[in-house]
Amino acid sequence: MIEKLGYIPRKTAIVHQLEGDVSYVDSRVIIGDILLPERFQGTLDKRTRKYDGLQEAVDNKELFLRGKINYESGVQWFGLVTDKFQELRIGEIDSEIQGRLRVPGMTRLARTKDRFLVNYPLDFIDGETELHLSFDSGEFGLYGGNGQTAIRIGYSVTDGKNWLNFHNPNLFGQRIIHRWDEADIPSTLDAILGAREDVKALVQRQRDSRMSSAEFEAYFSNMKGLKAKTLFREIAGSFDNASRYDLATMISNASSERAESTQLRLESAAANFLLGDKNDI
């Protein structure tokens, strides 16, 4: 179950440099005294493809495992990165946002993936629906990131119970913060905040955009992901005619009964559904 916190949580990752002799056990790679988790083999190949062999790469390139304490199995490694990796600049983003909005953030924490979303209230769209600026830390954001997922900034809409998370990178005409050398924090925030009134207007329009059950089924017929498809099918049998906004809220409400990571995926799916066929706001 996703928790609500009045602060942004942070923990320190365990960082181990991969160095020493490379050896193999069957198809498993050992570097020094570390048996590399199988799920990192593809990442290791990608990080070392410019070298003639893995031993040469280990001798000449800085590679690090990132992990956390798992009290059942010692260390749980969750990331394989190079010396180019930078931890997510969560504190800097929070400071930039609060410098513009001067409102405290509220955090929604999904512990199973050490992921969280921070929401900053902006405006009421109507008497019960509120617009928030928000950012999603991605998986293992609690530990500064895993090198695979990164912070995405956008908007969230809530009625106090259900959430729709608009973190689609195509929404705002500018790359969402992913690599620090491609988008600086202030300009990214300014670009996203510039879409504030458009997002509010979109939600209002979609309150009046109605769908039949057949139209709703046609929307998700080609959707990937069995869990999402099953949930959408359940909803399709529960109405005859409803607004896009009400249907998006139904999706979000039903997602709260799922696992945390599934819930967050479906909250984003609900927001994407609300967008309709639009590629931008």
Residue pairs with C-beta under 8 A, 6 or more apart in sequence:
1 260
2 108
2 109
2 110
2 260
2 263
2 264
3 108
3 109
3 111
4 106
4 107
4 108
4 109
5 106
5 107
5 108
5 109
5 116
6 104
6 106
6 107
7 107
8 90
8 91
8 94
8 105
8 107
8 116
8 118
9 107
9 109
9 116
9 142
10 90
10 142
10 144
11 68
11 114
11 142
11 143
12 143
13 66
13 67
13 68
13 79
13 87
13 140
13 143
13 144
14 66
14 67
14 68
14 69
14 75
15 64
15 65
15 66
16 34
16 64
16 65
16 67
17 62
17 63
17 64
18 31
18 32
18 34
18 36
18 58
18 63
18 64
18 65
19 31
19 32
19 58
20 31
20 32
20 33
20 58
21 31
21 32
21 55
22 29
22 30
22 31
22 54
22 55
22 58
23 29
23 30
24 30
25 35
28 35
28 36
28 38
29 35
29 36
29 41
29 44
29 54
30 36
31 54
31 58
31 63
34 65
36 44
36 80
37 77
40 65
40 77
40 80
43 80
43 147
43 148
44 54
44 63
44 80
47 57
47 61
47 63
47 80
47 82
48 54
48 57
48 58
48 61
48 63
50 57
51 57
51 60
51 61
57 63
61 82
62 82
62 83
63 80
63 81
63 82
64 80
64 81
64 82
64 83
64 85
65 77
65 79
65 80
66 77
66 78
66 79
66 80
66 81
66 140
66 143
66 144
66 146
66 147
67 75
67 76
67 77
67 78
67 79
68 75
68 76
68 78
68 114
68 140
68 143
69 75
69 76
70 76
78 114
78 139
78 140
78 143
78 146
79 140
79 145
79 146
79 147
79 148
80 147
81 146
81 147
85 145
85 147
86 180
87 144
87 145
88 137
88 138
88 141
88 144
88 145
88 150
88 151
89 151
89 180
89 185
90 137
90 141
90 144
90 151
92 185
93 135
93 151
93 153
93 177
93 185
93 189
94 105
94 118
96 185
96 186
96 189
97 105
97 120
97 133
97 135
97 189
98 104
98 105
98 120
100 189
100 193
101 120
101 122
101 133
103 120
103 121
103 122
104 120
105 118
105 119
105 120
106 118
106 119
106 120
106 121
107 116
107 117
107 118
107 119
108 116
108 117
108 118
108 119
108 163
109 115
109 116
109 142
110 116
110 260
110 261
110 263
110 264
111 260
112 259
112 260
112 261
113 139
113 140
113 260
113 261
114 139
114 140
114 141
114 142
114 143
115 136
115 137
115 138
115 139
115 140
115 141
115 142
115 260
115 261
115 264
116 136
116 137
116 141
116 142
117 134
117 135
117 136
117 137
117 156
117 165
117 264
118 134
118 135
118 137
119 132
119 133
119 134
119 156
119 158
120 132
120 133
120 134
121 130
121 131
121 132
122 130
122 131
122 132
122 133
122 196
123 130
123 131
123 196
123 200
124 130
124 131
125 131
125 157
125 200
125 203
125 204
126 204
128 159
128 160
129 157
129 158
129 159
129 203
130 157
130 158
130 159
130 160
131 155
131 156
131 157
131 196
131 199
131 200
131 203
132 155
132 156
132 157
132 158
133 153
133 154
133 155
133 192
133 193
133 196
134 153
134 154
134 155
134 156
134 165
134 167
135 151
135 152
135 153
135 154
135 167
136 151
136 152
136 153
136 154
136 165
136 167
136 264
137 145
137 151
138 145
138 146
138 148
138 149
138 150
138 151
138 152
139 146
139 148
139 149
140 146
140 149
141 149
141 151
150 177
150 178
150 179
151 176
151 177
151 178
152 167
152 169
152 176
152 177
152 178
153 167
153 176
153 177
153 188
153 189
153 192
154 165
154 166
154 167
154 168
154 171
154 172
154 176
154 192
155 165
155 166
155 192
155 195
155 196
155 199
156 163
156 164
156 165
156 166
157 163
157 164
157 166
157 199
157 203
157 271
158 164
159 249
161 253
162 249
162 252
162 253
162 256
163 252
163 267
164 248
164 249
164 252
164 267
164 270
164 271
164 274
165 264
165 267
165 268
165 271
166 199
166 268
166 271
166 275
167 176
167 268
167 271
168 268
168 271
168 272
168 275
169 175
169 176
169 178
170 279
170 280
171 195
171 275
171 280
171 281
172 191
172 192
172 194
172 195
172 280
172 281
173 191
173 280
174 183
174 187
174 188
174 191
174 192
175 182
175 183
175 188
176 183
176 188
176 192
177 183
177 185
177 188
195 281
198 281
199 281
202 274
202 275
202 278
202 281
203 245
203 274
206 243
206 244
206 245
206 248
206 274
206 276
207 243
207 244
207 245
207 246
208 243
209 243
209 244
209 245
209 276
210 241
210 242
210 243
210 244
211 219
211 241
211 242
211 243
211 244
211 247
212 240
212 241
213 236
213 237
213 239
213 240
213 241
216 232
216 235
216 236
216 239
216 247
217 232
217 233
217 236
219 232
219 273
220 228
220 229
220 232
220 233
220 236
223 229
223 232
225 265
227 258
227 262
227 266
228 265
228 266
228 269
231 251
231 254
231 255
231 258
231 266
232 251
234 254
235 247
235 250
235 251
235 254
238 250
239 247
239 250
242 250
244 273
244 274
244 276
245 274
247 273
248 270
248 271
248 273
248 274
249 270
251 266
251 269
251 270
251 273
252 266
252 267
252 270
254 266
255 262
255 263
255 266
255 267
255 270
256 263
258 266
275 281
